[in-house]
């Protein structure tokens, strides 16, 4: 495995996955809330899940229809996308890997 393949496999793949996660939260926040509500049962939520639900105001029987929860989920997705874009910029533009 040469250096270029290693760089793209180890460093860039997680950046692409993080960017896809951010885009998914921006494009389909209702689906993300529905998926989260489906996989988490009441006993599995714990303290962190309860705080996230309070912050997103995603409580209730159908949080994916709550407009404030959808807006906050879009903001979370935008934050994730910007974070991964900044890391990609630092890795590619500032560090400039030389192959």
C-alpha positions as CSV (number, residue, x, y, z in Angstrom):
1,X,0.0,0.0,0.0
2,X,1.5,3.3,-1.0
3,X,1.2,6.6,0.9
4,X,-1.6,8.0,-1.3
5,X,-3.8,5.0,-0.8
6,X,-3.2,5.0,2.9
7,X,-4.0,8.7,3.2
8,X,-7.3,8.4,1.3
9,X,-8.3,5.1,3.0
10,X,-7.5,6.1,6.6
11,X,-8.0,9.9,6.7
12,X,-10.5,10.8,4.0
13,X,-13.0,7.9,4.4
14,X,-14.1,9.1,7.8
15,X,-14.4,12.6,6.5
16,X,-16.7,11.4,3.7
17,X,-18.8,9.5,6.2
18,X,-19.1,12.5,8.5
19,X,-20.1,14.7,5.6
20,X,-22.8,12.2,4.6
21,X,-24.1,12.1,8.1
22,X,-24.3,15.9,8.2
23,X,-26.1,16.0,4.8
24,X,-28.5,13.3,5.9
25,X,-29.5,15.4,9.0
26,X,-29.9,18.5,6.8
27,X,-31.9,16.8,4.0
28,X,-34.0,14.4,6.0
29,X,-34.2,15.5,9.6
30,X,-37.6,13.9,10.1
31,X,-36.3,10.5,9.0
32,X,-33.4,10.9,11.3
33,X,-35.7,11.6,14.3
34,X,-38.0,8.8,13.3
35,X,-35.0,6.4,13.1
36,X,-33.7,7.5,16.5
37,X,-37.1,7.1,18.1
38,X,-37.4,3.6,16.6
39,X,-34.1,2.3,17.8
40,X,-34.1,3.8,21.3
41,X,-36.5,2.3,23.8
42,X,-37.3,4.1,27.0
43,X,-34.9,2.0,29.1
44,X,-32.0,2.6,26.7
45,X,-32.2,6.3,26.5
46,X,-30.4,7.2,29.7
47,X,-29.3,10.6,30.8
48,X,-27.6,11.7,27.6
49,X,-30.6,10.7,25.4
50,X,-33.0,12.5,27.7
51,X,-30.8,15.7,27.5
52,X,-30.7,15.5,23.7
53,X,-34.4,15.1,23.5
54,X,-34.9,18.1,25.8
55,X,-32.5,20.2,23.7
56,X,-34.1,19.1,20.4
57,X,-37.6,19.3,22.0
58,X,-38.1,15.9,20.4
59,X,-40.2,14.3,23.1
60,X,-43.6,13.1,22.5
61,X,-45.2,10.3,20.5
62,X,-44.1,11.6,17.1
63,X,-41.1,13.9,17.4
64,X,-40.5,13.8,13.6
65,X,-43.6,16.1,13.1
66,X,-42.3,18.7,15.6
67,X,-41.1,21.7,13.6
68,X,-38.7,22.9,16.3
69,X,-37.1,19.5,16.5
70,X,-36.7,19.4,12.7
71,X,-35.1,22.8,12.7
72,X,-32.7,21.9,15.4
73,X,-31.8,18.7,13.7
74,X,-30.9,20.6,10.6
75,X,-28.7,22.9,12.6
76,X,-27.0,19.9,14.2
77,X,-26.4,18.5,10.7
78,X,-25.0,21.8,9.5
79,X,-22.7,21.9,12.4
80,X,-21.4,18.4,11.7
81,X,-21.0,19.2,8.0
82,X,-19.0,22.4,8.8
83,X,-16.8,20.5,11.3
84,X,-15.9,17.8,8.8
85,X,-15.3,20.4,6.1
86,X,-12.9,22.3,8.3
87,X,-11.0,19.2,9.2
88,X,-10.8,18.3,5.5
89,X,-9.5,21.8,4.7
90,X,-6.8,21.5,7.4
91,X,-5.7,18.1,6.2
92,X,-5.6,18.9,2.5
93,X,-4.9,22.6,2.2
94,X,-2.8,23.3,5.2
95,X,-0.9,20.1,5.8
96,X,-0.6,19.4,2.0
97,X,0.3,15.7,2.0
98,X,3.1,15.2,-0.6
99,X,3.0,11.9,-2.4
